[in-house]
Amino acid sequence: MRGKRIDLGQKGHHRWTYRVIVISIAMLSPLTSKTNAQGVQTGKASYYAKKFSGRKTASGERLHHDSLTCAHRTYPFGTQLKVTNPANGKTVIVRVTDRGPYVKGRIIDLSVRAARELGIIAQGIAPVVVERYNPSIIPFKPEDIIDVPELELSTNEGPITKPIWVELKEQHMKKQASDE
């Protein structure tokens, strides 16, 4: 084989490029979960075993089984996610501290406490709905329900009085002037 060159030619080059593009798209597309336009993911969740408690996560924090944390592949560290178990309607808010899960078919790894609050400990793996949690959303309260008291915003009537500390200072200054 030494000295021989393989010439792909124009057709071979296009086939090779096409294969690389198709493989790249297949690898980048999410095969394990479905995401809708609002950024809501549906898929399977698992949870960390208690034996991983104390180990460092990808963010550098230590994992504790009683914390409300999770591992997600794409959300930035510190992002709060609302995870819902559609089977029983239970919801928990968790914070992303790790990367993963790296098992095909799963979209999130939860801490033991988060899994317990969702009711998936016995199952081990359960379908969930994951969405970004925004705590700054304030529910709208219609104006006709609000009972606003009337406030009196006028000033005090009568002689203008000085603050007590000003009066005491003036008295002190008069006393010092008379002592001299």
Contact map, one row per residue, 1 for C-alpha under 8 A:
111100000000000000000000000000000000000000000000000000000000000000000000000000000000000000000000000000000000000000000000000000000000000000000000000000000000000000000000000000000000
111100000000000000000000000000000000000000000000000000000000000000000000000000000000000000000000000000000000000000000000000000000000000000000000000000000000000000000000000000000000
111110000000000000000000000000000000000000000000000000000000000000000000000000000000000000000000000000000000000000000000000000000000000000000000000000000000000000000000000000000000
111111000000000000000000000000000000000000000000000000000000000000000000000000000000000000000000000000000000000000000000000000000000000000000000000000000000000000000000000000000000
001111100000000000000000000000000000000000000000000000000000000000000000000000000000000000000000000000000000000000000000000000000000000000000000000000000000000000000000000000000000
000111110000000000000000000000000000000000000000000000000000000000000000000000000000000000000000000000000000000000000000000000000000000000000000000000000000000000000000000000000000
000011111000000000000000000000000000000000000000000000000000000000000000000000000000000000000000000000000000000000000000000000000000000000000000000000000000000000000000000000000000
000001111111100000000000000000000000000000000000000000000000000000000000000000000000000000000000000000000000000000000000000000000000000000000000000000000000000000000000000000000000
000000111111100000000000000000000000000000000000000000000000000000000000000000000000000000000000000000000000000000000000000000000000000000000000000000000000000000000000000000000000
000000011111110000000000000000000000000000000000000000000000000000000000000000000000000000000000000000000000000000000000000000000000000000000000000000000000000000000000000000000000
000000011111111000000000000000000000000000000000000000000000000000000000000000000000000000000000000000000000000000000000000000000000000000000000000000000000000000000000000000000000
000000011111111100000000000000000000000000000000000000000000000000000000000000000000000000000000000000000000000000000000000000000000000000000000000000000000000000000000000000000000
000000011111111110000000000000000000000000000000000000000000000000000000000000000000000000000000000000000000000000000000000000000000000000000000000000000000000000000000000000000000
000000000111111111000000000000000000000000000000000000000000000000000000000000000000000000000000000000000000000000000000000000000000000000000000000000000000000000000000000000000000
000000000011111111100000000000000000000000000000000000000000000000000000000000000000000000000000000000000000000000000000000000000000000000000000000000000000000000000000000000000000
000000000001111111110000000000000000000000000000000000000000000000000000000000000000000000000000000000000000000000000000000000000000000000000000000000000000000000000000000000000000
000000000000111111111000000000000000000000000000000000000000000000000000000000000000000000000000000000000000000000000000000000000000000000000000000000000000000000000000000000000000
000000000000011111111100000000000000000000000000000000000000000000000000000000000000000000000000000000000000000000000000000000000000000000000000000000000000000000000000000000000000
000000000000001111111110000000000000000000000000000000000000000000000000000000000000000000000000000000000000000000000000000000000000000000000000000000000000000000000000000000000000
000000000000000111111111000000000000000000000000000000000000000000000000000000000000000000000000000000000000000000000000000000000000000000000000000000000000000000000000000000000000
000000000000000011111111100000000000000000000000000000000000000000000000000000000000000000000000000000000000000000000000000000000000000000000000000000000000000000000000000000000000
000000000000000001111111110000000000000000000000000000000000000000000000000000000000000000000000000000000000000000000000000000000000000000000000000000000000000000000000000000000000
000000000000000000111111111000000000000000000000000000000000000000000000000000000000000000000000000000000000000000000000000000000000000000000000000000000000000000000000000000000000
000000000000000000011111111100000000000000000000000000000000000000000000000000000000000000000000000000000000000000000000000000000000000000000000000000000000000000000000000000000000
000000000000000000001111111110000000000000000000000000000000000000000000000000000000000000000000000000000000000000000000000000000000000000000000000000000000000000000000000000000000
000000000000000000000111111110000000000000000000000000000000000000000000000000000000000000000000000000000000000000000000000000000000000000000000000000000000000000000000000000000000
000000000000000000000011111111000000000000000000000000000000000000000000000000000000000000000000000000000000000000000000000000000000000000000000000000000000000000000000000000000000
000000000000000000000001111111000000000000000000000000000000000000000000000000000000000000000000000000000000000000000000000000000000000000000000000000000000000000000000000000000000
000000000000000000000000111111100000000000000000000000000000000000000000000000000000000000000000000000000000000000000000000000000000000000000000000000000000000000000000000000000000
000000000000000000000000001111111100000000000000000000000000000000000000000000000000000000000000000000000000000000000000000000000000000000000000000000000000000000000000000000000000
000000000000000000000000000011111100000000000000000000000000000000000000000000000000000000000000000000001000000000000000000000000000000000000000000000000000000000000000000000000000
000000000000000000000000000001111100000000100000000000000000000000000000000000000000000000000000000000011110000000000000000000000000000000000000000000000000000000000000000000000000
000000000000000000000000000001111110000011100000000000000000000000000000000000000000000000000000000000001110000000000000000000000000000000000000000000000000000000000000000000000000
000000000000000000000000000001111111000011100000000000000000000000000000000000000000000000000000000000000000000000000000000000000000000000000000000000000000000000000000000000000000
000000000000000000000000000000001111111111000000000000000000000000000000000000000000000000000000000000000000000000000000000000000000000000000000000000000000000000000000000000000000
000000000000000000000000000000000111111110000000000000000000000000000000000000000000000000000000000000000000000000000000000000000000000000000000000000000000000000000000000000000000
000000000000000000000000000000000011111100000000000000000000000000000000000000000000000000000000000000000000000000000000000000000000000000000000000000000000000000000000000000000000
000000000000000000000000000000000011111100000000000000000000000000000000000000000000000000000000000000000000000000000000000000000000000000000000000000000000000000000000000000000000
000000000000000000000000000000000011111110000000000000000000000000000000000000000000000000000000000000000000000000000000000000000011000000000000000000000000000000000000000000000000
000000000000000000000000000000000011111111000000000000000000000000000000000000000000000000000000000000000000000000000000000000001111000000000000000000000000000000000000000000000000
000000000000000000000000000000001111001111100000000000000000000000000000000000000000000000000000000000000000000000000000000000001110000000000000000000000000000000000000000000000000
000000000000000000000000000000001110000111110000000000000000000000000000000000000000000000000000000000000010000000000000000000111100000000000000000000000000000000000000000000000000
000000000000000000000000000000011100000011111000000000000000000000000000000000000000000000000000000000001110000000000000000000111000000000000000000000000000000000000000000000000000
000000000000000000000000000000000000000001111100000000000000000000000000000000000000000000000000000000001111000000000000000011110000000000000000000000000000000000000000000000000000
000000000000000000000000000000000000000000111110000000000000000000000000000000000000000000000000000000000111110000000000000011110000000000000000000000000000000000000000000000000000
000000000000000000000000000000000000000000011111000000000000000000000000000000000000000000000000000000000101110000100000000111000000000000000000000000000000000000000000000000000000
000000000000000000000000000000000000000000001111100000000000000000000000000000000000000000000000000000000000111100100000000110000000000000000000000000000000000000000000000000000000
000000000000000000000000000000000000000000000111110100000000000010000000000000000000000000000000000000000000111100000000000000000000000000000000000000000000000000000000000000000000
000000000000000000000000000000000000000000000011111110000000000000000000000000000000000000000000000000000000000100000000000000000000000000000000000000000000000000000000000000000000
000000000000000000000000000000000000000000000001111110000000000010000000000000000000000000000000000000000000000100000000000000000000000000000000000000000000000000000000000000000000
000000000000000000000000000000000000000000000000111110000000000000000000000000000000000000000000000000000000000000000000000000000000000000000000000000000000000000000000000000000000
000000000000000000000000000000000000000000000001111111100000001000000000000000000000000000000000000000000000000000000000000000000000000000000000000000000000000000000000000000000000
000000000000000000000000000000000000000000000000111111100000011110000000000000000000000000000000000000000000000000000000000000000000000000000000000000000000000000000000000000000000
000000000000000000000000000000000000000000000000000111110000011100000000000000000000000000000000000000000000000000000000000000000000000000000000000000000000000000000000000000000000
000000000000000000000000000000000000000000000000000111111000011000000000000000000000000000000000000000000000000000000000000000000000000000000000000000000000000000000000000000000000
000000000000000000000000000000000000000000000000000001111111111000000000000000000000000000000000000000000000000000000000000000000000000000000000000000000000000000000000000000000000
000000000000000000000000000000000000000000000000000000111111111000000000000000000000000000000000111000000000000000000000000000000000000000000000000000000000000000000000000000000000
000000000000000000000000000000000000000000000000000000011111100000000000000000000000000000000000111000000000000000000000000000000000000000000000000000000000000000000000000000000000
000000000000000000000000000000000000000000000000000000011111100000000000000010000000000000000000110000000000000000000000000000000000000000000000000000000000000000000000000000000000
000000000000000000000000000000000000000000000000000000011111110000000000000000000000000000000000000000000000000000000000000000000000000000000000000000000000000000000000000000000000
000000000000000000000000000000000000000000000000000000011111111000000000000000000000000000000000100000000000000000000000000000000000000000000000000000000000000000000000000000000000
000000000000000000000000000000000000000000000000000011111001111100000000000000000000000000000000000000000000000000000000000000000000000000000000000000000000000000000000000000000000
000000000000000000000000000000000000000000000000000111111000111110100000000000000000000000000000000000000000000000000000000000000000000000000000000000000000000000000000000000000000
000000000000000000000000000000000000000000000000000011000000011111100000000000000000000000000000000000000000001000000000000000000000000000000000000000000000000000000000000000000000
000000000000000000000000000000000000000000000001010010000000001111100000000000000000000000000000000000000000001110000000000000000000000000000000000000000000000000000000000000000000
000000000000000000000000000000000000000000000000000000000000000111110000000000000000000000000000000000000000001111000000000000000000000000000000000000000000000000000000000000000000
000000000000000000000000000000000000000000000000000000000000001111111000000000000000000000000000000000000000001111000000000000000000000000000000000000000000000000000000000000000000
000000000000000000000000000000000000000000000000000000000000000001111100000000000000000000001110000000000000011011000000000000000000000000000000000000000000000000000000000000000000
000000000000000000000000000000000000000000000000000000000000000000111110000000000000000000000111100000000000011001000000000000000000000000000000000000000000000000000000000000000000
000000000000000000000000000000000000000000000000000000000000000000011111000000000000000000000111110000000001111000000000000000000000000000000000000000000000000000000000000000000000
000000000000000000000000000000000000000000000000000000000000000000001111100000000000000000000001111110000001110000000000000000000000000000000000000000000000000000000000000000000000
000000000000000000000000000000000000000000000000000000000000000000000111111000000000000000000001011110000011100000000000000000000000000000000000000000000000000000000000000000000000
000000000000000000000000000000000000000000000000000000000000000000000011111000000000000000000000001110000011000000000000000000000000000000000000000000000000000000000000000000000000
000000000000000000000000000000000000000000000000000000000000000000000001111100000000000000000000001000000000000000000000000000000000000000000000000000000000000000000000000000000000
000000000000000000000000000000000000000000000000000000000000000000000001111110100000000000000001000000000000000000000000000000000000000000000000000000000000000000000000000000000000
000000000000000000000000000000000000000000000000000000000000000000000000011111100000000000000001000000000000000000000000000000000000000000000000000000000000000000000000000000000000
000000000000000000000000000000000000000000000000000000000010000000000000001111100000000000000011110000000000000000000000000000000000000000000000000000000000000000000000000000000000
000000000000000000000000000000000000000000000000000000000000000000000000000111110000000000000011100000000000000000000000000000000000000000000000000000000000000000000000000000000000
000000000000000000000000000000000000000000000000000000000000000000000000001111111000000000000011000000000000000000000000000000000001100000000000000000000000000000000000000000000000
000000000000000000000000000000000000000000000000000000000000000000000000000001111100000000001111000000000000000000000000000000000001110000000000000000000000000000000000000000000000
000000000000000000000000000000000000000000000000000000000000000000000000000000111110000000001111000000000000000000000000000000000111100000000000000000000000000000000000000000000000
000000000000000000000000000000000000000000000000000000000000000000000000000000011111000000111100000000000000000000000000000000000111100000000000000000000000000000000000000000000000
000000000000000000000000000000000000000000000000000000000000000000000000000000001111100000111100000000000000000000000000000000011110000000000000000000000000000000000000000000000000
000000000000000000000000000000000000000000000000000000000000000000000000000000000111110011110000000000000000000000000100000000011100000000000000000000000000000000000000000000000000
000000000000000000000000000000000000000000000000000000000000000000000000000000000011111111100000000000000000000000000110000001111000000000000000000000000000000000000000000000000000
000000000000000000000000000000000000000000000000000000000000000000000000000000000001111111000000000000000000000000000000000000111000000000000000000000000000000000000000000000000000
000000000000000000000000000000000000000000000000000000000000000000000000000000000000111110000000000000000000000000000000000000100000000000000000000000000000000000000000000000000000
000000000000000000000000000000000000000000000000000000000000000000000000000000000000111111000000000000000000000000000010000000000000000000000000000000000000000000000000000000000000
000000000000000000000000000000000000000000000000000000000000000000000000000000000001111111100000000000000000000000000000000000000000000000000000000000000000000000000000000000000000
000000000000000000000000000000000000000000000000000000000000000000000000000000000001110111110000000000000000000000001110000000000000000000000000000000000000000000000000000000000000
000000000000000000000000000000000000000000000000000000000000000000000000000000000111100011111000000000000000000000001100000000000000000000000000000000000000000000000000000000000000
000000000000000000000000000000000000000000000000000000000000000000000000000000000111000001111100000000000000000001001100000000000000000000000000000000000000000000000000000000000000
000000000000000000000000000000000000000000000000000000000000000000010000000000011110000000111110000000000000000000000000000000000000100000000000000000000000000000000000000000000000
000000000000000000000000000000000000000000000000000000000000000000011100000000011110000000011111000000000000000001000000000000000000000000000000000000000000000000000000000000000000
000000000000000000000000000000000000000000000000000000000000000000011100000011111000000000001111100000000000000000000000000000000000000000000000000000000000000000000000000000000000
000000000000000000000000000000000000000000000000000000000000000000001111001111111000000000000111110000000000000000000000000000000000000000000000000000000000000000000000000000000000
000000000000000000000000000000000000000000000000000000001110100000001110000011000000000000000011111000000000000000000000000000000000000000000000000000000000000000000000000000000000
000000000000000000000000000000000000000000000000000000001110000000000111000010000000000000000001111100000000000000000000000000000000000000000000000000000000000000000000000000000000
000000000000000000000000000000000000000000000000000000001100000000000011110000000000000000000000111110000000000000000000000000000000000000000000000000000000000000000000000000000000
000000000000000000000000000000000000000000000000000000000000000000000011100000000000000000000000011111100011100000000000000000000000000000000000000000000000000000000000000000000000
000000000000000000000000000000000000000000000000000000000000000000000011100000000000000000000000001111100111100000000000000000000000000000000000000000000000000000000000000000000000
000000000000000000000000000000000000000000000000000000000000000000000000000000000000000000000000000111110100000000000000000000000000000000000000000000000000000000000000000000000000
000000000000000000000000000000000000000000000000000000000000000000000000000000000000000000000000000111111100000000000000000000000000000000000000000000000000000000000000000000000000
000000000000000000000000000000010000000000000000000000000000000000000000000000000000000000000000000001111100000000000000000000000000000000000000000000000000000000000000000000000000
000000000000000000000000000000111000000000110000000000000000000000000000000000000000000000000000000000111110000000000000000000000000000000000000000000000000000000000000000000000000
000000000000000000000000000000011000000000111100000000000000000000000000000000000000000000000000000011111111100000000000000000000000000000000000000000000000000000000000000000000000
000000000000000000000000000000011000000001111000000000000000000000000001100000000000000000000000000110001111100000000000000000000000000000000000000000000000000000000000000000000000
000000000000000000000000000000000000000000011100000000000000000000000111100000000000000000000000000110000111110000000000000000000000000000000000000000000000000000000000000000000000
000000000000000000000000000000000000000000001111000000000000000000000111000000000000000000000000000110000111111000000000000000000000000000000000000000000000000000000000000000000000
000000000000000000000000000000000000000000001111000000000000000000011110000000000000000000000000000000000001111101100000000000000000000000000000000000000000000000000000000000000000
000000000000000000000000000000000000000000000011000000000000000111111100000000000000000000000000000000000000111111100000000000000000000000000000000000000000000000000000000000000000
000000000000000000000000000000000000000000000011110000000000000011100000000000000000000000000000000000000000011111110000100000000000000000000000000000000000000000000000000000000000
000000000000000000000000000000000000000000000000000000000000000011110000000000000000000000000000000000000000001111111000000000000000000000000000000000000000000000000000000000000000
000000000000000000000000000000000000000000000000000000000000000001111000000000000000000000010100000000000000011111111100000000000000000000000000000000000000000000000000000000000000
000000000000000000000000000000000000000000000110000000000000000000000000000000000000000000000000000000000000011111111111100000000000000000000000000000000000000000000000000000000000
000000000000000000000000000000000000000000000000000000000000000000000000000000000000000000000000000000000000000111111111100000000000000000000000000000000000000000000000000000000000
000000000000000000000000000000000000000000000000000000000000000000000000000000000000000001110000000000000000000011111111000000000000000000000000000000000000000000000000000000000000
000000000000000000000000000000000000000000000000000000000000000000000000000000000001100001110000000000000000000001111111000000000000000000000000000000000000000000000000000000000000
000000000000000000000000000000000000000000000000000000000000000000000000000000000000100101000000000000000000000000111111110000000000000000000000000000000000000000000000000000000000
000000000000000000000000000000000000000000000000000000000000000000000000000000000000000000000000000000000000000000111111111111000000000000000000000000000000000000000000000000000000
000000000000000000000000000000000000000000000000000000000000000000000000000000000000000000000000000000000000000100110011111100000000000000000000000000000000000000000000000000000000
000000000000000000000000000000000000000000000000000000000000000000000000000000000000000000000000000000000000000000000011111100000000000000000000000000000000000000000000000000000000
000000000000000000000000000000000000000000000000000000000000000000000000000000000000000000000000000000000000000000000001111111000000000000000000000000000000000000000000000000000000
000000000000000000000000000000000000000000000110000000000000000000000000000000000000000000000000000000000000000000000001111111000000000000000000000000000000000000000000000000000000
000000000000000000000000000000000000000000011110000000000000000000000000000000000000000000000000000000000000000000000001001111100000000000000000000000000000000000000000000000000000
000000000000000000000000000000000000000000011100000000000000000000000000000000000000100000000000000000000000000000000001001111110000000000000000000000000000000000000000000000000000
000000000000000000000000000000000000000001111000000000000000000000000000000000000000111000000000000000000000000000000000000011111000000000000000000000000000000000000000000000000000
000000000000000000000000000000000000000001111000000000000000000000000000000000000011110000000000000000000000000000000000000001111100000000000000000000000000000000000000000000000000
000000000000000000000000000000000000000111100000000000000000000000000000000000000011110000000000000000000000000000000000000000111110000000000000000000000000000000000000000000000000
000000000000000000000000000000000000000111000000000000000000000000000000000000001111000000000000000000000000000000000000000000011111000000000000000000000000000000000000000000000000
000000000000000000000000000000000000001110000000000000000000000000000000000000001110000000000000000000000000000000000000000000001111100000000000000000000000000000000000000000000000
000000000000000000000000000000000000001100000000000000000000000000000000000000111100000000000000000000000000000000000000000000000111110000000000000000000000000000000000000000000000
000000000000000000000000000000000000000000000000000000000000000000000000000000111100000000001000000000000000000000000000000000000011111000000000000000000000000000000000000000000000
000000000000000000000000000000000000000000000000000000000000000000000000000000010000000000000000000000000000000000000000000000000001111110000000000000000000000000000000000000000000
000000000000000000000000000000000000000000000000000000000000000000000000000000000000000000000000000000000000000000000000000000000000111110000000000000000000000000000000000000000000
000000000000000000000000000000000000000000000000000000000000000000000000000000000000000000000000000000000000000000000000000000000000011111000000000000000000000000000000000000000000
000000000000000000000000000000000000000000000000000000000000000000000000000000000000000000000000000000000000000000000000000000000000011111100000000000000000000000000000000000000000
000000000000000000000000000000000000000000000000000000000000000000000000000000000000000000000000000000000000000000000000000000000000000111110000000000000000000000000000000000000000
000000000000000000000000000000000000000000000000000000000000000000000000000000000000000000000000000000000000000000000000000000000000000011111000000000000000000000000000000000000000
000000000000000000000000000000000000000000000000000000000000000000000000000000000000000000000000000000000000000000000000000000000000000001111100000000000000000000000000000000000000
000000000000000000000000000000000000000000000000000000000000000000000000000000000000000000000000000000000000000000000000000000000000000000111110110000000000000000000000000000000000
000000000000000000000000000000000000000000000000000000000000000000000000000000000000000000000000000000000000000000000000000000000000000000011111110000000000000000000000000000000000
000000000000000000000000000000000000000000000000000000000000000000000000000000000000000000000000000000000000000000000000000000000000000000001111110000000000000000000000000000000000
000000000000000000000000000000000000000000000000000000000000000000000000000000000000000000000000000000000000000000000000000000000000000000000111111000000000000000000000000000000000
000000000000000000000000000000000000000000000000000000000000000000000000000000000000000000000000000000000000000000000000000000000000000000001111111000000000000000000000000000000000
000000000000000000000000000000000000000000000000000000000000000000000000000000000000000000000000000000000000000000000000000000000000000000001111111100000000000000000000000000000000
000000000000000000000000000000000000000000000000000000000000000000000000000000000000000000000000000000000000000000000000000000000000000000000001111110000000000000000000000000000000
000000000000000000000000000000000000000000000000000000000000000000000000000000000000000000000000000000000000000000000000000000000000000000000000011111000000000000000000000000000000
000000000000000000000000000000000000000000000000000000000000000000000000000000000000000000000000000000000000000000000000000000000000000000000000001111100000000000000000000000000000
000000000000000000000000000000000000000000000000000000000000000000000000000000000000000000000000000000000000000000000000000000000000000000000000000111110000000000000000000000000000
000000000000000000000000000000000000000000000000000000000000000000000000000000000000000000000000000000000000000000000000000000000000000000000000000011111000000000000000000000000000
000000000000000000000000000000000000000000000000000000000000000000000000000000000000000000000000000000000000000000000000000000000000000000000000000001111100000000000000000000000000
000000000000000000000000000000000000000000000000000000000000000000000000000000000000000000000000000000000000000000000000000000000000000000000000000000111110000000000000000000000000
000000000000000000000000000000000000000000000000000000000000000000000000000000000000000000000000000000000000000000000000000000000000000000000000000000011111000000000000000000000000
000000000000000000000000000000000000000000000000000000000000000000000000000000000000000000000000000000000000000000000000000000000000000000000000000000001111100000000000000000000000
000000000000000000000000000000000000000000000000000000000000000000000000000000000000000000000000000000000000000000000000000000000000000000000000000000000111110000000000000000000000
000000000000000000000000000000000000000000000000000000000000000000000000000000000000000000000000000000000000000000000000000000000000000000000000000000000011111000000000000000000000
000000000000000000000000000000000000000000000000000000000000000000000000000000000000000000000000000000000000000000000000000000000000000000000000000000000001111100000000000000000000
000000000000000000000000000000000000000000000000000000000000000000000000000000000000000000000000000000000000000000000000000000000000000000000000000000000000111110000000000000000000
000000000000000000000000000000000000000000000000000000000000000000000000000000000000000000000000000000000000000000000000000000000000000000000000000000000000011111000000000000000000
000000000000000000000000000000000000000000000000000000000000000000000000000000000000000000000000000000000000000000000000000000000000000000000000000000000000001111100000000000000000
000000000000000000000000000000000000000000000000000000000000000000000000000000000000000000000000000000000000000000000000000000000000000000000000000000000000000111110110000000000000
000000000000000000000000000000000000000000000000000000000000000000000000000000000000000000000000000000000000000000000000000000000000000000000000000000000000000011111110000000000000
000000000000000000000000000000000000000000000000000000000000000000000000000000000000000000000000000000000000000000000000000000000000000000000000000000000000000001111111000000000000
000000000000000000000000000000000000000000000000000000000000000000000000000000000000000000000000000000000000000000000000000000000000000000000000000000000000000000111111100000000000
000000000000000000000000000000000000000000000000000000000000000000000000000000000000000000000000000000000000000000000000000000000000000000000000000000000000000001111111110000000000
000000000000000000000000000000000000000000000000000000000000000000000000000000000000000000000000000000000000000000000000000000000000000000000000000000000000000001111111111000000000
000000000000000000000000000000000000000000000000000000000000000000000000000000000000000000000000000000000000000000000000000000000000000000000000000000000000000000011111111100000000
000000000000000000000000000000000000000000000000000000000000000000000000000000000000000000000000000000000000000000000000000000000000000000000000000000000000000000001111111110000000
000000000000000000000000000000000000000000000000000000000000000000000000000000000000000000000000000000000000000000000000000000000000000000000000000000000000000000000111111111000000
000000000000000000000000000000000000000000000000000000000000000000000000000000000000000000000000000000000000000000000000000000000000000000000000000000000000000000000011111111100000
000000000000000000000000000000000000000000000000000000000000000000000000000000000000000000000000000000000000000000000000000000000000000000000000000000000000000000000001111111110000
000000000000000000000000000000000000000000000000000000000000000000000000000000000000000000000000000000000000000000000000000000000000000000000000000000000000000000000000111111111000
000000000000000000000000000000000000000000000000000000000000000000000000000000000000000000000000000000000000000000000000000000000000000000000000000000000000000000000000011111111100
000000000000000000000000000000000000000000000000000000000000000000000000000000000000000000000000000000000000000000000000000000000000000000000000000000000000000000000000001111111110
000000000000000000000000000000000000000000000000000000000000000000000000000000000000000000000000000000000000000000000000000000000000000000000000000000000000000000000000000111111111
000000000000000000000000000000000000000000000000000000000000000000000000000000000000000000000000000000000000000000000000000000000000000000000000000000000000000000000000000011111111
000000000000000000000000000000000000000000000000000000000000000000000000000000000000000000000000000000000000000000000000000000000000000000000000000000000000000000000000000001111111
000000000000000000000000000000000000000000000000000000000000000000000000000000000000000000000000000000000000000000000000000000000000000000000000000000000000000000000000000000111111
000000000000000000000000000000000000000000000000000000000000000000000000000000000000000000000000000000000000000000000000000000000000000000000000000000000000000000000000000000011111
